[in-house]
């Protein structure tokens, strides 16, 4: 069983599983359980807590940033924060209070991050001999008996931190090795793993980019196969796909993530197009998209990421990514020509309509910005009145105009 604590959090238990899991976030000690519904096949729990933007995948084993072990620093022991210690104490007190004979193990992403000296705000807990829903009920009952309200609850088997013994456990005997050598590998055959949950493909890509990990060759072969691409398009909701892409674009290595997507020929699976696009989009257009994104990302880093807030950076990168599609349109039911970029944001990625509007406006403004280049390269003074910043082109803040005119 898998329980996740995010904003909002939904936990689902699939049977049969070797380990039933329960995930607790470290953001708050005592958020309240909200909606709990159960069926014979699944348990769903929705909670409200801090959103971390990082949800681990259940069956990916991750490692660290380079292909050589010598430079990777992996801690021998895990050091708990005060918040983590309080959470674990409450879970252990629940075991003692009800005399429950079960082992509590923290799984996956949290263990990896702690061994690498990084903080993680999602804690995924596996139980060896009881359902997660049953344990959640016991935790809730215990906290209520002590005057507290219940706390909430995701999963990567492979590396575990045994709360009972305070030891790191590596049941596959490869988790620590993969961590040191910077590899992402699936413990089970990758094709079967991805067909079971195709979203794991995008999570593997995101983790690989985030940590600089190397994707295993068998993993890449499976991710690029037609069966997995079909399953990703058919089985995973567009909202979940869009969320993963958004996390990549907003992450620390967006260009690397998109490169992985292009290398695995997943771009058009993720950014699906409507029928009858005009002018026709070439099949390898995504390579140009990746190049524009890479150039823009390099420029942002050169200028300094602090010059942009997170939302500006995100929309800037999306604008670069979809620049090759700026003139592409399709016809709606009324034969009205709609920008393809609208379709991608609205239907393929299920993002906000305002995101598409901003990206389209950025593209419309390109001609105006390009017209400034000769003046910027000359030694002549530039007068604002000489530049037509018509609102029909794009409504930009006056400060943005000044920054462009001064070369900033």
NORBEL-V181691 format. One record per pair of residues at least 6 apart in sequence whose ideal C-beta (glycine too) atoms are under 8 Angstrom apart, sorted by sequence separation. I is the first residue (numbers start at 1). J is the second residue. If there is no record, write none. Layout:
# NORBEL-V181691
[[I,J] [I,J]]
This chain:
# NORBEL-V181691
[[3,9] [4,10] [37,43] [38,44] [66,72] [94,100] [113,119] [114,120] [143,149] [144,150] [161,167] [162,168] [170,176] [178,184] [194,200] [207,213] [208,214] [222,228] [248,254] [251,257] [261,267] [331,337] [332,338] [345,351] [376,382] [402,408] [4,11] [13,20] [36,43] [37,44] [65,72] [95,102] [113,120] [143,150] [161,168] [162,169] [178,185] [186,193] [193,200] [194,201] [208,215] [300,307] [330,337] [331,338] [345,352] [346,353] [375,382] [389,396] [3,11] [36,44] [64,72] [80,88] [127,135] [143,151] [160,168] [161,169] [168,176] [186,194] [215,223] [249,257] [273,281] [300,308] [305,313] [308,316] [329,337] [330,338] [345,353] [2,11] [35,44] [36,45] [95,104] [159,168] [160,169] [232,241] [248,257] [258,267] [261,270] [329,338] [1,11] [2,12] [3,13] [35,45] [36,46] [64,74] [110,120] [140,150] [159,169] [160,170] [205,215] [248,258] [329,339] [330,340] [345,355] [346,356] [372,382] [1,12] [2,13] [11,22] [35,46] [109,120] [139,150] [159,170] [160,171] [174,185] [204,215] [328,339] [329,340] [342,353] [345,356] [375,386] [1,13] [2,14] [11,23] [33,45] [34,46] [92,104] [110,122] [139,151] [158,170] [328,340] [344,356] [389,401] [1,14] [34,47] [91,104] [109,122] [110,123] [158,171] [174,187] [248,261] [300,313] [326,339] [328,341] [330,343] [1,15] [9,23] [33,47] [34,48] [110,124] [136,150] [157,171] [158,172] [186,200] [342,356] [345,359] [387,401] [32,47] [109,124] [172,187] [204,219] [268,283] [271,286] [325,340] [326,341] [341,356] [372,387] [1,17] [9,25] [31,47] [88,104] [108,124] [158,174] [159,175] [300,316] [325,341] [371,387] [31,48] [106,123] [107,124] [136,153] [158,175] [159,176] [300,317] [339,356] [384,401] [3,21] [5,23] [31,49] [106,124] [107,125] [186,204] [205,223] [268,286] [341,359] [342,360] [387,405] [1,20] [2,21] [3,22] [4,23] [5,24] [6,25] [106,125] [107,126] [204,223] [267,286] [322,341] [325,344] [341,360] [368,387] [1,21] [3,23] [5,25] [105,125] [106,126] [159,179] [184,204] [296,316] [297,317] [368,388] [1,22] [2,23] [28,49] [104,125] [105,126] [132,153] [296,317] [339,360] [368,389] [384,405] [27,49] [28,50] [104,126] [105,127] [201,223] [267,289] [322,344] [341,363] [27,50] [104,127] [105,128] [184,207] [296,319] [297,320] [382,405] [25,49] [103,127] [184,208] [262,286] [293,317] [296,320] [25,50] [27,52] [102,127] [103,128] [245,270] [262,287] [295,320] [368,393] [8,34] [15,41] [102,128] [103,129] [190,216] [367,393] [368,394] [14,41] [25,52] [102,129] [201,228] [262,289] [293,320] [14,42] [101,129] [102,130] [125,153] [190,218] [194,222] [262,290] [292,320] [293,321] [365,393] [13,42] [126,155] [158,187] [182,211] [184,213] [189,218] [190,219] [193,222] [194,223] [241,270] [292,321] [364,393] [365,394] [376,405] [12,42] [13,43] [100,130] [124,154] [157,187] [182,212] [183,213] [184,214] [186,216] [198,228] [202,232] [364,394] [12,43] [124,155] [126,157] [182,213] [183,214] [184,215] [185,216] [190,221] [191,222] [201,232] [258,289] [259,290] [289,320] [290,321] [292,323] [365,396] [376,407] [11,43] [12,44] [122,154] [124,156] [182,214] [184,216] [190,222] [195,227] [258,290] [289,321] [292,324] [362,394] [372,404] [11,44] [78,111] [102,135] [183,216] [186,219] [189,222] [190,223] [195,228] [198,231] [199,232] [289,322] [361,394] [372,405] [10,44] [11,45] [91,125] [126,160] [185,219] [191,225] [194,228] [198,232] [232,266] [289,323] [326,360] [361,395] [10,45] [79,114] [100,135] [184,219] [255,290] [258,293] [259,294] [289,324] [369,404] [9,45] [10,46] [78,114] [87,123] [191,227] [195,231] [229,265] [233,269] [258,294] [288,324] [289,325] [9,46] [78,115] [191,228] [194,231] [198,235] [199,236] [229,266] [232,269] [318,355] [322,359] [326,363] [8,46] [9,47] [81,119] [100,138] [125,163] [194,232] [198,236] [206,244] [255,293] [8,47] [9,48] [75,114] [84,123] [202,241] [209,248] [224,263] [233,272] [254,293] [255,294] [285,324] [319,358] [8,48] [9,49] [75,115] [98,138] [224,264] [229,269] [285,325] [315,355] [319,359] [323,363] [326,366] [7,48] [74,115] [75,116] [94,135] [199,240] [203,244] [206,247] [210,251] [212,253] [223,264] [224,265] [318,359] [322,363] [1,43] [3,45] [5,47] [7,49] [74,116] [75,117] [199,241] [202,244] [206,248] [209,251] [210,252] [224,266] [255,297] [6,49] [7,50] [73,116] [202,245] [205,248] [209,252] [210,253] [220,263] [223,266] [254,297] [255,298] [281,324] [315,358] [319,362] [5,49] [7,51] [73,117] [94,138] [98,142] [112,156] [115,159] [209,253] [212,256] [220,264] [281,325] [315,359] [319,363] [6,51] [94,139] [97,142] [109,154] [199,244] [206,251] [209,254] [215,260] [6,52] [108,154] [202,248] [316,362] [62,109] [108,155] [109,156] [112,159] [114,161] [209,256] [210,257] [281,328] [315,362] [91,139] [94,142] [97,145] [107,155] [108,156] [111,159] [208,256] [209,257] [279,327] [6,55] [63,112] [90,139] [93,142] [107,156] [108,157] [111,160] [208,257] [279,328] [58,108] [62,112] [107,157] [108,158] [111,161] [278,328] [4,55] [107,158] [108,159] [110,161] [206,257] [209,260] [277,328] [278,329] [56,108] [64,116] [90,142] [107,159] [205,257] [208,260] [277,329] [278,330] [56,109] [90,143] [107,160] [115,168] [277,330] [29,83] [56,110] [106,160] [276,330] [26,81] [54,109] [105,160] [106,161] [205,260] [275,330] [276,331] [2,58] [105,161] [205,261] [274,330] [26,83] [29,86] [105,162] [106,163] [111,168] [273,330] [26,84] [29,87] [90,148] [104,162] [105,163] [103,162] [104,163] [205,264] [278,337] [281,340] [104,164] [250,310] [26,87] [29,90] [90,151] [103,164] [115,176] [24,87] [116,179] [201,264] [250,313] [254,317] [258,321] [277,340] [87,151] [105,169] [115,179] [202,266] [250,314] [201,266] [249,314] [54,120] [56,122] [274,340] [24,91] [54,121] [55,122] [112,179] [273,340] [52,120] [54,122] [56,124] [202,270] [246,314] [249,317] [52,121] [249,318] [274,343] [52,122] [273,343] [50,121] [92,163] [273,344] [91,163] [92,164] [249,321] [272,344] [271,344] [274,347] [88,163] [272,347] [273,348] [272,348] [271,348] [270,348] [271,349] [270,349] [78,161] [19,105] [21,107] [19,107] [43,131] [45,133] [78,166] [43,132] [43,133] [78,168] [45,136] [77,168] [26,120] [27,121] [62,156] [26,121] [38,133] [61,156] [25,121] [26,122] [58,154] [60,156] [25,122] [26,123] [58,155] [59,156] [61,158] [25,123] [56,154] [58,156] [59,157] [61,159] [23,122] [24,123] [55,154] [56,155] [57,156] [58,157] [23,123] [56,156] [23,124] [24,125] [22,124] [23,125] [74,176] [21,124] [22,125] [33,136] [49,152] [246,349] [21,125] [22,126] [245,349] [21,126] [22,127] [47,152] [74,179] [246,351] [20,126] [21,127] [47,153] [74,180] [242,348] [19,126] [20,127] [33,140] [45,152] [72,179] [241,348] [242,349] [19,127] [45,153] [72,180] [241,349] [242,350] [19,128] [72,181] [238,347] [241,350] [242,351] [20,130] [22,132] [72,182] [238,348] [20,131] [21,132] [61,172] [69,180] [238,349] [239,350] [20,132] [69,181] [238,350] [22,135] [30,143] [61,174] [68,181] [237,350] [22,136] [61,175] [67,181] [68,182] [20,135] [63,178] [64,179] [67,182] [6,122] [33,149] [62,178] [63,179] [64,180] [66,182] [67,183] [5,122] [32,149] [33,150] [61,178] [62,179] [63,180] [64,181] [65,182] [4,122] [13,131] [30,148] [31,149] [32,150] [63,181] [64,182] [13,132] [29,148] [30,149] [31,150] [33,152] [63,182] [4,124] [13,133] [30,150] [31,151] [63,183] [11,132] [30,151] [31,152] [62,183] [63,184] [29,151] [61,183] [62,184] [28,151] [61,184] [60,184] [61,185] [60,185] [61,186] [25,151] [60,186] [61,187] [24,151] [25,152] [59,186] [24,152] [25,153] [59,187] [3,132] [23,152] [24,153] [59,188] [1,131] [2,132] [23,153] [1,132] [22,153] [23,154] [1,133] [23,155] [3,136] [21,154] [21,155] [59,193] [19,155] [59,196] [19,157] [59,197] [18,157] [58,197] [57,197] [60,200] [59,200] [11,153] [57,199] [58,200] [9,152] [57,200] [60,203] [9,153] [60,204] [62,207] [5,151] [57,203] [65,211] [66,212] [5,152] [56,203] [57,204] [60,207] [64,211] [65,212] [67,214] [5,153] [6,154] [55,203] [63,211] [64,212] [65,213] [3,152] [4,153] [5,154] [62,211] [64,213] [3,153] [4,154] [57,207] [63,213] [3,154] [62,213] [63,214] [2,154] [2,155] [54,247] [53,247] [53,250]]
